[in-house]
Every structure is written in structure tokens, then in C-alpha cells.
Amino acid sequence: MSSDVRMNSVRMAREEDGVAADSYTENLIGTLLAIFGNLLVSISVSIQKQSHVTLAGNKDPRQYYYTKTWWSGLMLMVLGEGALFVSYAFAPLSLIAPLNAVSVISSSILGFVFLREKWKAQEFLKRYILTFLGCALTAGGTYLFVTFGPNSHEKLNAENIVKHVIGWPFLLYLLLGIITFCLVLYFYKQRNANYLVLILLLVALLGSVTVITVKAVSGMIVLSILGPLQLSYPIFYVMFVCMVATIVFQASFLAQASHLYDSSLIACVNYIFCTTFAIVSGAIFYQEFNHEDVLHICMFLLGCAICFLGVFLITKNKRKAKAFEPYVTMDMAKGIPTIHNKGWAVQPDYNGSFSYGALENNDSVTPVTLPVDQELSISPSPVSPYQPSELKKD
């Protein structure tokens, strides 16, 4: 009797070790795929941007889609997005979502390569010290949340997904999310509250549903390739339609935000919001933190917080576009010294006015209309010493 119990305990321990080993292997595959996908996406965006810059600099009349560099960037982007899509099938959602910070780091590094700016050592260090510090913090935070992230991962078959969908934690989360989304959308549309936080909150709420559906669709496709077919279940098509719909609405709200605010600020706030909501949705829907202890959860959250700080420092140091100035300033021409050592321009600032120089801003004054229909007639005057023929010669 005791020998049977001992054999059963040994068998169970071996099964648990096998499951843990499989989970570790799948987490490693998913993490590497996510890092590889984010790197490819960053490289593709930089290549496509370089293609646009080259065409504009050479005054090439061709459209961008006729260049080989743009198509090569597009192919790399498709490959990177495909790797990211597959990574959701192998690793927990809470582990994949924060890895978008890899894209921020690689974009910052590639910016130095493609810009090819020449700086003195002191100027370069002074300008990009925050970027270097942000990259270091982001890399350290990534190491922490990958090391202490959730290890449990279940097979995403149709039965498990349906069980999670009809579970009360997700239904409660979905109800609260719908109420919050409707309230924020009301203030945004009806009250004209065009705040960046509200717009990106809408994006994050939609994104929490997007990552749930992406993981479900990706897991069912991979499981259908490796094992039993899952594409015949209706839940697959429900998740697929929700995934496409939420992605389309996310892109719409992001486009609206890009017309109102700076892209660097959008990237920072959007990363923080979307990552936070993705972690919460993964913890509620897939119950990814149920088997984790408090220490691992705290270290994971600390790594995410450090990543948030690093991304904030990286995007804070982005160069802002200079406003349009209708007059040429002295510092725009190379080799012409300015009147101050600090490099201030001789021409006064534009400040939203078309009044020249030191004149006051009289843009609101209606200009006097001059008569244009009167013709100049030259008639001889008795007092004038000149004849009309001499005036015409002059």
C-alpha cells in the first residue's frame, strides 16, 4: 500500500516536472519570437522611413511603392508581425505585451544609424544622456519581468477558451470595461474632451480585448497545426471577428490622436496604458498569475514599472518639429554668426504673427483696400516746366 502511494507521488512529481519543463520551453520560444518580431518591425519602419527621405532628398518623382527599399521594409514588417502573432500562442499574455519596449529601444538605436548626425562628444552626451539612461532602464526592466514573469501556460483549445469566456471574472471585467468605454466615449464625442489620456484610454480598453482574441486565435491555429483541428469550432470565428473589429477601431482612435498630439507623447502613454490593460486582461481571462507567489508578482510589476520609466525617458528626449517661420533668420544660413553666443537669431520670433520685425501684432486689424481701377493720366500743366514727351522719356 505504501509502495503504491510512493509510486503515485513519484509519477505525479515527474509529470509536474515535465509540465514545468514544457512551460519553460514554450515561454522561451514565445519570448524569443516576440523579441525577434519587435526588432524586425523597428527595422522595417526605419527602412521605409529612409526610403521616403531618400526620395524627397533626390527629388525623385517616383512614388514610394515603386522603390525596392520600401517593399523590403514591408516584407520585414509582415515577417515581424507574424512572429509577434505566433509568440502569443507559446508564452503568457502578461509576458508578451511588455516586450513592446524592445521596439522602443531598437528604434532609438536605429535612429542614430539612419540620421548619421555629426556631434561633438560633449554635445552628443548632453543631448542623448536621457535616451541612454532610458534604454538602460528599459533593458533592466525587461530582464526583470521576463525572469519573474508567469510560467503557467495552458493549451488553448476551444473548450478552454469557451470556459474562460463564460467565467464570471471575465464577464465582470467585460461589463466594467464596456461601461468605462461608453462613459469615456461620451465625454470625448459629446463634450469635446479631446484629452490624450481619454483617447488612449479608449485605445487601451479596445487593446485589452484585442490581445485576448489574438492569443486565442493564434493558440487555436498553432494547436490545429500541431494537433487536433480547432478551426471548426464557432468560438474561433467569434474571436477572429472581435480581433479584426477592435484592431480597426484602435487604428481609428490612434489616427485621431496623432492629429492632435506629438507622436513621441502618444508612443509613451499608449505603451503604458496598453501594457497595463494587457497584463490585467491576461490575469483575469487566462488566470496567468494564479500559480505565482507574491515575490514573483512584485518583481514582475517592478520590472514593468522600470520599463515604463525607461520608455518615458526615451520618448521625452525626442526632437520636436520646429514651427513654421515666414521670415528667414540669420541662424538658418551656414557661416553667418549670430549676435549672441547662445546662438539666438537676429530676426525676432514668429510668435504666430505676420507683423514684421519689432512691429506690434496687428494681424486682427482689417487692411485698407487700395483703389485699383483708377488709371494714371498725365496732362500738361501750365506750371510744369516739362513737356509730356519728356515725361514719357523719363
Beta strands, then each sheet from edge to edge (+ up, - down):
end
